[in-house]
Amino acid sequence: MKRLQLVLATALCIFGCTMLVAGFVTPPVGEIHHSLLIAFGEILTFSGSLVGIDYKYRYKE
């Protein structure tokens, strides 16, 4: 469980940052609006940081 939480936090942060970059570099083609990509990226990055903070304080050595 400990390792899964750490992997999840890392994956959420990386994918969230990827979505943030995609929101800035993709031209508006009409399929997915850039503001939606940015909002989703912010949500994933925030979720990943919360999971990571929980991991740090739950398994503090």
C-alpha positions as CSV (number, residue, x, y, z in Angstrom):
1,M,0.0,0.0,0.0
2,K,2.9,2.3,0.8
3,R,4.5,1.9,-2.6
4,L,1.2,2.2,-4.4
5,Q,0.5,5.6,-2.7
6,L,3.9,6.9,-3.7
7,V,3.6,5.7,-7.3
8,L,0.1,7.2,-7.5
9,A,1.3,10.6,-6.1
10,T,4.2,10.7,-8.6
11,A,2.0,9.6,-11.6
12,L,-0.7,12.2,-10.8
13,C,1.9,15.0,-10.5
14,I,3.7,14.0,-13.7
15,F,0.4,13.6,-15.7
16,G,-0.9,16.9,-14.3
17,C,2.2,18.8,-15.3
18,T,2.0,17.2,-18.7
19,M,-1.6,18.3,-19.1
20,L,-0.6,21.8,-18.1
21,V,2.1,22.0,-20.7
22,A,-0.3,20.5,-23.3
23,G,-2.8,23.2,-22.5
24,F,-0.2,25.9,-23.4
25,V,1.3,24.3,-26.5
26,T,-1.6,22.8,-28.4
27,P,-3.2,25.0,-30.9
28,P,-7.0,25.4,-30.5
29,V,-8.3,22.7,-32.9
30,G,-11.8,22.7,-31.6
31,E,-11.7,19.3,-29.9
32,I,-10.5,20.1,-26.4
33,H,-10.3,23.7,-25.2
34,H,-7.0,24.7,-23.6
35,S,-8.7,25.9,-20.5
36,L,-10.1,22.5,-19.9
37,L,-6.6,20.9,-20.2
38,I,-5.2,23.5,-17.8
39,A,-7.9,23.0,-15.2
40,F,-7.6,19.2,-15.4
41,G,-3.8,19.5,-15.1
42,E,-4.1,21.7,-12.0
43,I,-6.6,19.3,-10.4
44,L,-4.2,16.3,-11.0
45,T,-1.2,18.1,-9.8
46,F,-3.1,19.2,-6.6
47,S,-4.4,15.7,-6.0
48,G,-0.9,14.3,-6.4
49,S,0.6,16.7,-4.0
50,L,-2.1,15.9,-1.4
51,V,-1.4,12.1,-1.8
52,G,2.3,12.8,-1.5
53,I,1.9,14.9,1.7
54,D,-0.3,12.2,3.2
55,Y,2.4,9.6,2.3
56,K,5.1,11.7,3.9
57,Y,3.3,12.2,7.2
58,R,1.8,8.7,7.4
59,Y,5.1,6.9,6.9
60,K,7.5,9.3,8.5
61,E,10.5,7.4,9.7
